[in-house]
Amino acid sequence: MTTTTTTSSADVRVAPLVPRRPALTLLAIRRQLRTQARIMQADSFGLVGVVVVGLFIVIALAAPLLAPYNPYAYQYLPNGTLARMQPPSAIFLLGTNYYGQDVLSQLIRGSTVTLLVGLLSGVFIGFFGTAVGMVAGYFGGPVDDVLMRVVDVFMGVPTLPFAIVVVTIAGPSIEHIIFVITLLFWRTSARVIRSSVLTLRELGYMRAARVAGASHVRMLLIHVMPNVLPLTFLYVVFGAGAAVLTEASLSFLGLGDPFVVSWGQMLYFAFTTASIRTAWWWVLPPALCVIAFMSGLYFIGRAYEEYLNPRLRRRV
């Protein structure tokens, strides 16, 4: 006799097509970080850029320990007179400014403010540009139209005049400068990342994931974001460079935070006191620091561009 065993449909458990647990977003991000490290190691200019920017970061973090004097304090000579417009010497390695303050101490302390503005603004620019570009490119349709029209409005805003107006109305402070820089420079990254996502969403594995029932959040975090991270890193670098230059420009125009020292503010006071042509020790150091930091960021960006665009890679 043959015994037939019946199994109800409730007893059958079918493995889900899409795993319930997130597919290792952090692992994908770590892989991208390792990729970025390999990019910098393989490109000599990128490696130089990392060393230069890293050196400035170390100086900024150790500024309270490295500055020989209080950057805001007035210095005096042994005879009791104000050490005003003193050229470089053994006592004041980079001399003093019109107000009797040590230039080297201000230069070191100014690196903290300048890098804080640059790096924070770069991160915010990369974050908002990536978020807007991913959402617009992935969903398309009305969402894409609305977000891209917002980007078009910001693309028509002149950078420096708008920054001057906003900082003048809101008040000169580090927070307002970071806000206005982020508001102005996220637009380009959003456009480029949106174009990349438009291509990604039509690939075979993206369609397969949608058919398998992957949610929009999963699609964006697992399948889209890891692929646009190199572009995000690139625009973080570009955003940091633009932020440093914008902050220096605003400070040179007298719109920097009056309670902190930055490289642009040092140049502003040198200009307003008519010392910009005579006190070279007050003018050249902050100007050269801005140039060196911008060059380091440019070298890093150049390495990223070679990685992202095969046409720019050197032929061996």
Order of alpha helices (4+ residues) and beta strands (2+ residues): alpha-alpha-alpha-alpha-alpha-alpha-alpha-alpha-alpha-alpha-alpha
